[in-house]
Amino acid sequence: MDEKKRLRIVIRQMIQHNDDHMQDFVTWSSFAEENGMDGVSGVLNEAGKHVDAATTALRSALDLLD
């Protein structure tokens, strides 16, 4: 398999993995907020922002491979 093709597959999997985690961050952040754990909710939202930034970087890397 071509190395670029292999890397594209891996990066796409990383993006999907991050997208799955983003759904968890949203779900659990809402849960925490609804149950009076505003600090936890805020930290989960912040973590989600970092994952989103990582996903943006991965998409940029993928674009460079095309």
N, C-alpha and C positions, 0 to 999 in steps of 0.2 A: 504494500500500500504506500502510496505517495505520502511523504512526511507532512506536507501542508494539509492534505486531506485528513490524515490522522489527527493533526492538531485541531482542525475545524470541528471534528467529531467531539474531541475532548472538551473544547471550549463551549460548544453547544450544550453538552451535558452539564457543565459547570453552571451555565446560565439557567438551565431548567432546574437544577438543584437549588440555586439561589431563589428563583421564582417560587418554588415550593416553600422554602423557608419564609419568604415574605408573607405568604398567606398565613403561616403560623404566627408570625410577629403581629400581624393585624388582629387575628383571632384572640390571641392571648393578651395583647395590649388592651383590647376592648373588655375582655373578661376581667382583667385586673382593675380597670377603671370602674366598671360596673359594681365591683366588690370593694370599693373604697381604697384600693391600693394605687393611688395616683402616682406615687413615686416609681413604683414598678412599671406602671403603664408608660410613663415618660421614658424610662430607661429602655424598655422594649421598642418604643418608637425610635429612639436614638439608634439603637442597634439596627433597626430596619433601614434607617438612612444610610448607615455604613454598608449594609448589604446591597442597597440600591446603587450606591456609588461603585461598589465592586462590580456589579452587573454592568453598569455603564462602561467601565473600563474593559470588561470582557467583550462587550459588543464592539468597542473600538478596535480591540485586537482582532476580532473576527473580521471586521471590515478591512483591516490591513492585509488579511490573507486572501481576500477576494480580488 
